[in-house]
């Protein structure tokens, strides 16, 4: 974030700060951002998260993923707690069984990428091979057998699935 902008925030009026807060909440609630963050996380992964109480990064392990939040277990606390996806900083190269490294005081993420575009009905045809993540977070591969108005009907190993277009990804054979 630009330092000059941060330095000018104390001079903003309360109404301007409230408006900025509303804009930030809308951006964080964008489903594309949640999907993008979820795609980079898995249960057992070591991550850093921004704790709202002190504004600092802490280390923890992902123990569950839910609608708009992640359940984190931090050894400093007795039980897991909820953290919004926007507060998570996935540690690059970290594995669930990997070595514990001391959390750095400052994490410099790569250049931010825009959220991925949500696929629509026009992007899919009968006969396309696609993949999606089901409600149990299992990756499924299927063949589109019917294109409905809001969903596609898939044949996944003999099971029929109706999946929204926004959850589908084209399967590329290499």
Wavefront OBJ file of the C-alpha trace (Angstrom):
o trace
v 0.000 0.000 0.000
v 1.244 3.472 -0.690
v 2.763 5.063 2.402
v 1.553 8.536 1.428
v -2.052 7.292 1.371
v -1.679 5.718 4.810
v -0.144 8.891 6.226
v -3.148 10.909 4.993
v -5.783 8.617 6.567
v -5.774 10.326 9.990
v -6.818 13.554 8.254
v -9.865 11.931 6.596
v -13.310 12.668 7.969
v -15.290 9.982 9.781
v -17.689 9.732 6.839
v -14.772 9.177 4.435
v -13.304 6.489 6.700
v -16.703 4.789 6.947
v -17.058 4.858 3.159
v -13.558 3.383 2.771
v -14.468 0.662 5.270
v -17.604 -0.177 3.250
v -15.616 -0.409 -0.003
v -13.050 -2.709 1.610
v -15.800 -4.968 3.031
v -17.376 -5.241 -0.437
v -14.041 -6.168 -2.027
v -13.271 -8.787 0.631
v -16.740 -10.335 0.256
v -16.300 -10.821 -3.517
v -16.829 -14.567 -4.139
v -14.007 -14.595 -6.697
v -11.538 -13.587 -3.979
v -12.835 -16.308 -1.658
v -12.548 -18.937 -4.413
v -9.021 -17.771 -5.256
v -7.944 -17.891 -1.599
v -9.549 -21.311 -1.071
v -7.749 -22.744 -4.094
v -4.394 -21.943 -2.460
v -5.234 -23.568 0.902
v -5.632 -27.114 2.170
v -6.262 -28.706 5.538
v -3.047 -29.086 7.532
v -1.260 -26.270 5.695
v 0.924 -23.928 7.741
v -0.113 -20.302 7.140
v 0.304 -16.881 8.583
v -2.760 -14.821 9.455
v -3.356 -11.240 10.469
v -4.837 -11.134 13.947
v -7.439 -8.378 14.210
v -6.743 -7.708 17.901
v -3.135 -6.600 17.455
v -2.727 -6.160 13.675
v 0.270 -8.515 13.573
v 0.994 -11.698 11.631
v 0.822 -14.961 13.576
v 1.456 -18.555 12.477
v -1.142 -21.288 12.557
v -2.344 -24.426 10.798
v -5.508 -24.727 8.667
v -7.892 -27.226 10.298
v -11.024 -26.492 8.248
v -12.413 -24.351 5.449
v -15.931 -22.960 5.496
v -18.067 -20.507 3.521
v -16.259 -17.218 4.151
v -13.708 -18.185 6.787
v -10.935 -20.622 7.649
v -10.597 -22.494 10.935
v -7.050 -21.963 12.245
v -5.262 -23.745 15.072
v -2.610 -21.585 16.666
v -0.516 -23.324 19.356
v -0.858 -20.180 21.488
v -4.618 -20.837 21.856
v -6.443 -23.844 23.284
v -8.893 -24.382 20.411
v -9.270 -23.466 16.723
v -10.899 -20.178 15.767
v -12.312 -18.546 12.638
v -10.319 -16.205 10.403
v -11.589 -14.512 7.234
v -9.926 -15.669 3.995
v -8.638 -12.129 3.461
v -6.527 -12.374 6.633
v -4.591 -15.444 5.423
v -1.069 -15.271 3.984
v -0.135 -18.714 2.658
v 3.550 -19.377 3.233
v 5.156 -20.264 -0.116
v 6.798 -23.667 -0.190
v 5.387 -24.697 3.173
v 3.987 -28.194 3.527
v 1.816 -29.721 6.194
v 4.664 -31.950 7.367
v 7.411 -29.458 6.547
v 9.820 -27.873 8.927
v 8.641 -25.110 11.191
v 10.287 -21.819 10.368
v 10.227 -18.767 12.553
v 7.552 -16.358 11.343
v 9.088 -13.331 9.727
v 8.135 -9.927 11.015
v 7.358 -8.686 7.526
v 5.937 -10.774 4.707
v 6.295 -9.376 1.204
v 3.796 -11.170 -1.030
v 4.269 -11.337 -4.779
v 2.598 -8.777 -6.994
v -1.151 -9.049 -6.288
v -3.188 -10.725 -8.996
v -6.761 -9.821 -9.820
v -9.373 -12.412 -8.857
v -10.077 -14.986 -11.578
v -12.984 -14.394 -13.925
v -16.105 -16.424 -13.207
v -16.998 -18.754 -16.068
v -20.445 -18.476 -17.598
v -22.822 -20.559 -19.693
v -21.208 -19.424 -22.966
v -17.871 -20.956 -21.902
v -19.144 -24.559 -21.849
v -20.642 -26.989 -24.396
v -22.036 -30.522 -24.272
v -19.117 -32.952 -24.519
v -16.561 -30.740 -22.705
v -14.475 -32.444 -20.029
v -14.499 -30.328 -16.884
v -13.396 -30.471 -13.272
v -14.852 -29.000 -10.095
v -14.541 -29.282 -6.328
v -17.550 -30.878 -4.643
v -19.032 -30.017 -1.245
v -16.550 -32.358 0.477
v -13.629 -30.517 -1.177
v -12.920 -33.518 -3.433
v -11.838 -32.801 -7.009
v -14.207 -34.371 -9.524
v -13.815 -34.810 -13.272
v -16.804 -35.185 -15.550
v -18.297 -34.845 -19.004
v -20.972 -32.240 -19.682
v -24.108 -34.047 -20.861
v -26.525 -31.110 -20.692
v -26.262 -27.344 -20.459
v -29.036 -25.775 -18.391
v -29.706 -22.076 -17.815
v -27.674 -21.752 -14.588
v -25.989 -25.154 -14.264
v -24.409 -27.915 -16.292
v -25.372 -31.554 -15.839
v -22.242 -33.700 -15.592
v -21.566 -37.418 -15.743
v -18.824 -38.185 -13.205
v -18.033 -41.904 -13.156
v -21.697 -42.825 -13.555
v -22.989 -40.221 -11.087
v -25.020 -37.219 -12.271
v -24.050 -33.815 -10.892
v -25.651 -30.402 -11.497
v -22.946 -27.793 -11.044
v -23.059 -24.003 -11.423
v -20.907 -22.691 -14.270
v -18.858 -20.534 -11.908
v -17.534 -23.655 -10.167
v -16.448 -25.443 -13.355
v -12.988 -25.401 -14.902
v -12.057 -26.813 -18.297
v -9.924 -29.947 -18.104
v -6.879 -29.680 -20.336
v -5.248 -32.938 -21.423
v -1.483 -32.752 -21.966
l 1 2 3 4 5 6 7 8 9 10 11 12 13 14 15 16 17 18 19 20 21 22 23 24 25 26 27 28 29 30 31 32 33 34 35 36 37 38 39 40 41 42 43 44 45 46 47 48 49 50 51 52 53 54 55 56 57 58 59 60 61 62 63 64 65 66 67 68 69 70 71 72 73 74 75 76 77 78 79 80 81 82 83 84 85 86 87 88 89 90 91 92 93 94 95 96 97 98 99 100 101 102 103 104 105 106 107 108 109 110 111 112 113 114 115 116 117 118 119 120 121 122 123 124 125 126 127 128 129 130 131 132 133 134 135 136 137 138 139 140 141 142 143 144 145 146 147 148 149 150 151 152 153 154 155 156 157 158 159 160 161 162 163 164 165 166 167 168 169 170 171 172 173 174
